[in-house]
Amino acid sequence: MVQFTINTHRFDPYKAFKFRLKWEGRYVAGISKVSALKTSTEPIKFREGNDPKIQRLMPGHQSYEAVTLERGVTHDTEFEDWAKLVYSTDGDSSISLKNFRHDVTIEFMNEAGQIAKVYNLFDCWVSEYTALPELDANSTNVAIESMVLQNTGWARDLSVTEPTET
């Protein structure tokens, strides 16, 4: 069975280590991890009145899980600046009800760095922000900052097609 329509020679699926993320039209530096894009539909149980033994299911509300972004701690303030638009220790006047939601784009690439798929996440806002991880003098781990983005949904950009591999 052919898994790739353009690159019919390709057998292996894409690897999950090449991607870029952007919001407000610009790429965000240093993103090392993005959690899975996941949606679920609530099942609604019902039964017909003439057959009480059989319970049926139908689709109900659809929801989209929050997406977690991680990157190494640097002097770039993109994460912190966005998180402060929802809540700020500087007081209520620094919160931006107009600007705290952003659309986010994830560009997923093949091993050669060609864009293979693009997903757009809609109306994202920061519900959690971790400025510093737990610090440990005996550790050699990279310090990671993270943010959790709530969203109203996501969709694949179907205008982006399978790239021709050479």
Steps between C-alpha positions, in 0.01 A plus 500: 500500500632846405529735800630800306338623179790704357798321655389145424856376571464607862410226745572653842258746663620846599708540813377735775811712556482772232247776542459875537243704683384852436251750635430858402663423165847428642686186596555440870857416592612183670183289519620150588172323570133535407242269655262300281207659318201314634126537462219297653126479459279438800278194454133557584307195616137450404256220444186451302181472702392171347828317574627578851776237483706677235687817577624697200768764470506815292762776469471798734728795575845506347797625700866569430771422753741767613840505329820526701807674357849456644830668429833565667522803727665797323464878510220497239182627670237370250349242741496735799362793298206292373429352843487851649216595265269272702636559850769738617655582834518858369125532563178482305588795278778298331262217402381513138152363442533601135836335424532192721378256230722406207480251217799264494644314202698176522710412196591131501797409278663195346862408571623734222326799660221522241159592641285186486192607698374819662249526783331821614384531862230758560440756779781373723562652842743420779345313794832396662850640480812352660786750500758271660502127562592344830864589557748233612872562552573132429322497164638548149158555341417797282275750677160488327224761502152398390154630430163332463276636225124461509342512155163493328614251240755420235500405135748368249586743220409290196668742261833359621560178307760226517839642395697333222803333656829471311 
